[in-house]
Amino acid sequence: MDELGAHAAALVARRPGDARLRRVGTSRGDTPLWLLSVGHGGRHALVVAGPHANEPVGGATVLRLAERVLSDPRLGDGTDTTWNLLLCLDPDGARRNEGWLSGPYTLGRYFRHFFRPGFLEQPEWLPDGAERAALPETRALLDLQDELRPFFQCSLHGVDVGGGFVELTRDLPGIAQRLAQAAARLGIPRELGPYDTLYWPTLGPAVYRIPPPRRGDLAAAITEAAVESTWFHPHRYGTVTAVVEAPMWGVTAVEDASPLPDPEAVLRAVSGTLRRDTRRLAGLLDRIRPHLATVPDADRLLAPVDDYLLVGPGLADSWDPDVYGAGQRPLPSLDTARLTALGISGRRVALRTAGLLHQLARAAGPAAAGVLSELDGLIDDWCADYVDGYRARWIPVARQAEYQARVVLAAVELARRYTPVRSRSGEGGWGPEAAVPMHTE
């Protein structure tokens, strides 16, 4: 996190007339939240890096975007646009991932040092609404949205294993083609059926429309991308929000739309595996918990563990053709891409839980040595499944960031074509040129 700030400060020192760096808030751990602004245009684009603690690519992306805008006036002042780049929304959480950020980049190292706070401590979400935003990072972002009233907002996310995709609060016709071009040029697989967009409208290949905010339980919030979020807060200003996902380890099969002969058998296997893994991890937690009383900050690790152990069985039931049915939406058509994404997602829930438990077991010391050894075996086996079973391959950071930057630049260009309209009631709206039919499945 310090390195990001230092790079941004050096950029400002080099181009003081074109770039500014200011503190827009402070984290719970008293870490500054830095905003790098480039250009002097009257319209504002807001790009938020680091909304999730374990997804660091956005930091590299915003620095790349800043350099690109400074070197090409057509991207900034030439289009009356100021780029506002929030270097990291959750710097405290990101710091807890530093155990794997320096490499070597292996799945085992990543999951053993993985950290992502519990749902209620993730600053991008608004579980209680904007007026009751509890976290200082969340309040800082909301204040920034109200100050800038951006025509475009982008949240930079990373997929640990899978492919790239985009989620939009409003359609941007043409974005699917631009995403496909960037992905093909850089060798990034597109995810054609992410599990967190399972029931969302599809705007094009690997592009999904985020549904309007609604209340839901914790499991729905985690598995359906928590639409009660800061993504919708600036809609009153006519803002379109894009969530741009870039994979760290790519899996080619997530863009394979070919059918499988027996999709229900795959669903049963994925669901059964997730149930079995969740039960085993819950048993390991029971063995660790008595030894955590003296472990500093154990609650920060236990909160996401409890979330994942709650979500696991619910996910398994929602995918199992022998369980889901009465009162539940039917699953969309299941091809290789979607079934691969579901398999990866089930394994992800288990591996993240195992990684957090591994950190707790290490902190508990000799009393948890047996649990630590068992967790090491599980993590090794499950990571090998990603590599051998799903053919997961590491994507260099520079390619992740370049892909994400190209998608953001394309989205901003397309968003400029739509003129926000302010109604007399003060609600944001879009001009008639934005009324493009939405393609759904």
C-alpha positions in Angstrom: 0.0 0.0 0.0 2.8 2.4 0.8 4.3 1.6 -2.6 1.1 2.6 -4.4 1.1 6.0 -2.6 4.8 6.5 -3.4 4.3 5.8 -7.1 1.3 8.2 -7.2 3.3 10.9 -5.4 6.2 10.6 -7.8 3.8 10.9 -10.7 2.4 14.1 -9.3 5.9 15.5 -8.7 6.7 14.8 -12.3 3.4 16.4 -13.6 2.2 18.8 -10.9 0.1 20.8 -13.4 -1.8 17.8 -14.6 -2.1 15.5 -11.5 -3.1 16.0 -7.9 -3.0 13.7 -4.9 -5.2 14.3 -1.9 -6.4 12.4 1.2 -10.1 11.7 1.0 -10.5 9.7 4.1 -9.0 7.4 6.7 -9.4 3.7 7.3 -10.3 2.0 10.5 -6.6 1.3 11.0 -5.7 5.0 10.5 -4.4 4.5 7.0 -4.9 7.4 4.5 -7.3 6.9 1.6 -5.6 8.6 -1.4 -7.3 9.9 -4.5 -5.1 10.6 -7.6 -6.8 13.0 -10.0 -5.6 13.5 -13.5 -6.8 16.3 -15.8 -9.1 19.3 -15.4 -12.2 18.4 -17.3 -15.7 19.3 -16.1 -17.0 15.7 -16.2 -15.7 13.2 -13.7 -14.8 9.5 -14.0 -14.2 7.7 -10.7 -12.2 4.5 -10.6 -12.0 2.6 -7.3 -9.2 0.1 -6.7 -8.9 -2.4 -3.9 -12.6 -2.8 -2.8 -11.8 -6.4 -1.8 -8.7 -7.0 0.3 -7.4 -10.0 -1.7 -7.8 -8.4 -5.1 -4.7 -6.2 -5.6 -4.6 -5.8 -9.4 -6.6 -2.6 -9.3 -3.7 -0.7 -7.7 -1.5 -1.5 -10.7 -4.4 -0.7 -13.0 -5.1 2.8 -11.7 -1.4 3.8 -12.0 -1.4 2.5 -15.6 -4.5 4.5 -16.3 -3.0 7.6 -14.9 0.1 7.2 -17.1 -2.1 6.6 -20.1 -4.3 9.7 -19.6 -1.2 11.9 -19.0 0.4 10.7 -22.2 -2.8 11.1 -24.3 -4.8 14.3 -24.0 -7.6 12.7 -26.0 -8.4 10.6 -22.9 -8.7 13.5 -20.4 -8.9 17.2 -21.0 -9.5 16.6 -24.7 -12.8 15.1 -23.8 -13.5 17.4 -20.8 -12.9 14.5 -18.4 -11.1 14.4 -15.1 -10.0 10.9 -14.0 -10.3 10.4 -10.2 -8.4 7.2 -9.1 -8.9 5.9 -5.6 -5.7 4.0 -5.0 -7.2 1.5 -2.5 -10.6 1.4 -0.7 -9.5 -1.3 1.9 -5.8 -0.6 2.6 -5.9 -2.4 6.0 -7.3 -5.6 4.5 -4.9 -5.4 1.6 -2.0 -5.2 4.0 -3.0 -8.5 5.5 -2.5 -10.1 2.1 1.2 -9.1 1.9 2.3 -12.6 2.7 1.6 -13.7 -0.9 1.8 -10.4 -2.8 5.6 -10.5 -3.1 5.5 -14.0 -4.7 6.2 -16.6 -5.8 2.7 -16.7 -7.2 1.4 -20.2 -6.5 -2.1 -21.1 -5.5 -0.9 -22.7 -2.3 0.9 -19.5 -1.2 -2.1 -17.4 -2.1 -4.6 -19.3 -0.2 -2.4 -19.8 2.9 -2.0 -16.1 3.1 -5.5 -15.1 1.8 -7.5 -12.5 3.8 -10.8 -11.0 3.1 -12.9 -9.6 5.9 -16.3 -10.7 6.9 -19.2 -9.4 4.8 -20.1 -6.6 7.3 -16.5 -5.3 7.2 -16.3 -5.0 3.4 -16.4 -1.3 2.6 -18.0 -1.5 -0.8 -21.3 -2.9 0.6 -24.2 -1.0 2.2 -26.0 -3.7 4.3 -27.8 -0.9 6.3 -28.2 1.7 3.6 -26.1 4.8 2.9 -27.5 6.8 5.8 -26.2 4.2 8.2 -22.9 3.3 6.6 -20.8 2.2 9.5 -17.3 2.0 8.1 -15.2 5.1 7.6 -14.0 3.7 4.2 -17.6 3.4 3.0 -18.4 6.9 4.2 -15.4 8.3 2.4 -16.5 6.6 -0.9 -20.0 7.9 -0.6 -18.8 11.4 0.1 -16.6 11.2 -2.9 -19.4 10.1 -5.1 -21.6 13.0 -3.8 -18.8 15.5 -4.4 -17.8 14.4 -7.9 -21.2 13.2 -9.3 -19.3 11.1 -11.8 -20.8 10.2 -15.2 -18.9 6.9 -14.8 -17.8 4.9 -11.9 -15.7 1.8 -12.0 -14.9 -0.8 -9.3 -11.8 -2.8 -10.0 -12.0 -6.5 -8.9 -10.0 -9.6 -9.3 -11.0 -13.2 -9.8 -8.6 -15.5 -8.1 -9.3 -18.5 -10.4 -11.5 -18.2 -13.6 -11.9 -15.6 -16.2 -12.6 -11.9 -16.8 -16.1 -10.3 -17.0 -17.9 -7.0 -16.5 -21.0 -6.2 -14.5 -22.9 -3.0 -15.3 -25.7 -1.1 -13.6 -26.8 0.2 -17.1 -26.0 -1.2 -20.5 -23.1 0.2 -22.5 -23.7 -1.1 -26.0 -20.4 -2.2 -27.6 -18.6 -3.1 -24.3 -18.8 -6.9 -25.0 -17.0 -6.5 -28.3 -14.3 -4.3 -26.7 -13.9 -6.7 -23.8 -13.5 -9.6 -26.3 -10.8 -7.7 -28.2 -8.8 -7.0 -25.1 -9.2 -10.5 -23.8 -8.1 -12.1 -27.1 -5.1 -9.8 -27.5 -3.8 -10.5 -23.9 -4.8 -14.2 -23.6 -7.4 -13.6 -20.9 -10.3 -16.1 -20.8 -13.8 -14.5 -20.6 -16.1 -16.0 -18.0 -19.4 -16.7 -19.7 -21.3 -17.9 -16.7 -19.9 -16.6 -13.3 -21.7 -18.0 -10.4 -22.4 -14.6 -8.8 -24.3 -13.5 -12.0 -26.1 -16.8 -12.3 -29.6 -15.3 -12.5 -28.7 -11.8 -13.9 -29.5 -10.6 -17.4 -26.8 -11.1 -19.9 -25.9 -8.0 -22.0 -23.4 -9.8 -24.2 -20.7 -12.5 -23.8 -19.1 -12.0 -20.3 -21.2 -8.8 -19.7 -24.0 -8.8 -17.1 -26.5 -6.4 -15.7 -26.5 -5.8 -12.0 -30.1 -5.9 -10.7 -31.5 -3.0 -8.7 -30.9 -3.0 -5.0 -33.0 -5.2 -2.9 -32.9 -6.7 0.6 -31.7 -10.3 1.0 -30.2 -12.6 3.5 -26.4 -13.0 4.0 -26.0 -16.0 1.7 -27.8 -14.2 -1.2 -25.7 -11.1 -0.6 -22.4 -13.0 -0.8 -23.4 -15.2 -3.7 -25.2 -12.6 -5.8 -22.6 -9.8 -5.4 -24.5 -7.8 -2.8 -26.4 -5.4 -4.9 -27.1 -3.3 -1.7 -23.8 -1.6 -2.5 -22.0 1.7 -3.3 -22.4 0.8 -7.0 -25.9 2.2 -7.0 -25.5 5.2 -4.6 -24.5 7.7 -7.4 -27.4 6.7 -9.7 -29.2 9.9 -8.7 -26.5 11.7 -10.7 -27.0 9.7 -13.8 -23.9 7.6 -13.1 -23.3 4.3 -14.8 -21.2 1.8 -12.7 -19.0 -0.9 -14.1 -17.4 -3.7 -12.1 -14.4 -5.0 -14.0 -13.1 -8.4 -13.0 -9.7 -9.6 -14.1 -8.4 -13.2 -13.3 -5.2 -14.0 -11.5 -5.2 -17.7 -12.6 -7.0 -18.2 -15.8 -9.2 -21.2 -16.7 -9.9 -21.7 -20.4 -13.0 -23.8 -19.9 -15.0 -20.8 -18.4 -15.5 -19.5 -21.9 -16.5 -22.9 -23.4 -20.2 -22.7 -24.4 -20.4 -26.3 -25.5 -23.0 -28.6 -23.9 -22.1 -31.5 -21.5 -24.0 -34.8 -21.8 -25.2 -35.0 -18.2 -25.1 -31.6 -16.5 -27.2 -32.8 -13.5 -24.5 -35.4 -12.7 -21.9 -32.6 -12.6 -24.2 -30.5 -10.3 -24.7 -33.4 -7.9 -20.9 -33.9 -7.8 -20.1 -30.3 -7.2 -22.8 -29.9 -4.5 -21.8 -33.1 -2.8 -18.1 -32.1 -2.8 -18.9 -28.7 -1.3 -21.1 -30.2 1.5 -18.4 -32.7 2.4 -15.7 -30.0 2.4 -17.8 -27.7 4.5 -18.5 -30.3 7.1 -14.8 -31.2 7.3 -13.8 -27.6 7.7 -16.4 -27.0 10.3 -15.0 -29.9 12.3 -11.5 -28.5 12.0 -12.8 -25.1 13.3 -14.3 -26.8 16.3 -10.9 -28.3 17.1 -9.1 -24.9 16.7 -11.6 -22.7 18.5 -10.7 -23.6 22.1 -7.1 -22.5 21.4 -7.9 -19.0 20.1 -8.6 -17.1 23.3 -5.1 -15.7 23.4 -4.7 -15.2 19.6 -4.6 -11.5 18.9 -7.3 -10.3 16.4 -8.7 -13.9 15.9 -12.1 -12.4 15.4 -11.0 -10.8 12.1 -10.3 -14.2 10.7 -13.2 -16.0 12.3 -15.8 -13.6 10.8 -15.1 -14.6 7.2 -14.7 -18.3 8.2 -18.2 -18.2 9.8 -19.6 -16.5 6.6 -18.2 -19.1 4.3 -19.3 -22.0 6.5 -22.8 -20.5 6.5 -22.8 -20.0 2.7 -21.4 -23.4 1.7 -24.4 -25.6 2.4 -26.8 -23.0 1.0 -24.8 -22.9 -2.2 -24.7 -26.7 -2.4 -28.5 -26.9 -2.0 -29.1 -24.2 -4.6 -27.1 -26.1 -7.2 -28.2 -29.7 -6.4 -31.0 -30.9 -8.7 -32.2 -33.3 -6.0 -32.7 -30.5 -3.5 -33.6 -27.2 -5.2 -37.0 -26.9 -6.7 -40.0 -25.7 -4.7 -40.0 -22.0 -4.5 -36.5 -21.6 -6.1 -35.7 -20.1 -9.5 -34.7 -22.8 -12.0 -31.0 -22.7 -12.9 -30.3 -21.2 -16.4 -29.1 -23.5 -19.2 -25.9 -25.2 -18.1 -23.1 -25.5 -20.5 -19.4 -26.3 -19.9 -18.6 -22.7 -19.0 -21.3 -22.4 -16.3 -20.6 -25.8 -14.8 -16.9 -25.1 -14.7 -17.6 -21.8 -13.0 -19.8 -23.5 -10.4 -17.1 -26.2 -9.7 -14.4 -23.5 -9.3 -16.7 -21.5 -7.0 -17.4 -24.4 -4.7 -13.7 -25.2 -4.5 -13.0 -21.5 -3.9 -15.3 -21.3 -0.8 -13.6 -24.4 0.7 -10.0 -23.1 -0.1 -10.6 -19.6 1.3 -12.0 -21.2 4.5 -9.1 -23.6 4.7 -6.6 -20.7 4.2 -8.1 -18.6 7.0 -8.2 -21.6 9.3 -4.6 -22.3 8.4 -3.7 -18.8 9.7 -5.6 -19.4 12.9 -4.0 -22.8 13.4 -0.5 -21.2 12.9 -1.3 -18.5 15.4 -2.7 -21.0 17.9 0.8 -22.7 18.1 1.6 -26.3 19.1 -1.9 -27.0 20.4 -3.2 -26.9 16.9 -0.3 -28.7 15.2 -2.5 -31.6 14.2 -5.1 -29.4 12.6 -2.4 -27.4 10.8 -1.0 -30.6 9.2 -4.5 -31.7 8.1 -5.1 -28.2 6.6 -1.8 -28.3 4.7 -2.9 -31.6 3.1 -6.3 -30.2 2.1 -4.9 -27.0 0.6 -2.3 -28.9 -1.4 -4.9 -31.3 -2.7 -7.5 -28.7 -3.6 -4.9 -26.4 -5.3 -3.7 -29.4 -7.3 -7.3 -29.9 -8.4 -7.3 -26.3 -9.7 -4.1 -26.9 -11.6 -4.6 -30.5 -12.8 -8.4 -30.6 -13.1 -9.2 -27.1 -14.3 -5.8 -26.3 -15.9 -5.6 -23.0 -13.9 -2.6 -21.0 -15.1 -1.0 -17.8 -13.6 -1.5 -14.6 -15.6 1.3 -12.1 -15.1 0.4 -9.0 -13.2 1.3 -6.7 -16.1 -1.2 -8.6 -18.4 -3.9 -8.5 -15.7 -3.5 -4.7 -15.3 -3.3 -4.0 -19.0 -6.5 -6.0 -19.7 -8.3 -4.2 -16.9 -7.1 -0.8 -18.1 -8.2 -1.5 -21.7 -11.7 -2.5 -20.5 -12.0 0.6 -18.3 -10.8 2.9 -21.1 -13.4 1.3 -23.5 -16.2 1.6 -20.9 -15.4 5.3 -20.2 -15.4 6.0 -24.0 -18.8 4.4 -24.4 -20.2 6.1 -21.3 -19.3 9.5 -22.7 -21.7 8.9 -25.5 -24.6 8.9 -23.0 -25.6 12.3 -21.6 -26.9 12.2 -18.0 -30.2 14.1 -17.7 -31.3 15.8 -14.5 -35.0 15.6 -13.9 -36.9 18.3 -11.9 -37.1 15.8 -9.0 -33.3 15.7 -8.9 -33.2 12.1 -9.9 -30.6 11.1 -12.4 -31.7 9.8 -15.8 -30.4 9.0 -19.2 -31.1 10.7 -22.5 -33.0 9.0 -25.3 -29.8 7.8 -27.0 -29.3 5.5 -24.0 -32.6 3.6 -24.6 -31.0 0.6 -26.2 -32.8 -2.8 -25.9 -31.3 -5.1 -23.3 -30.4 -8.6 -24.4 -31.3 -11.2 -21.9 -31.1 -15.0 -21.8 
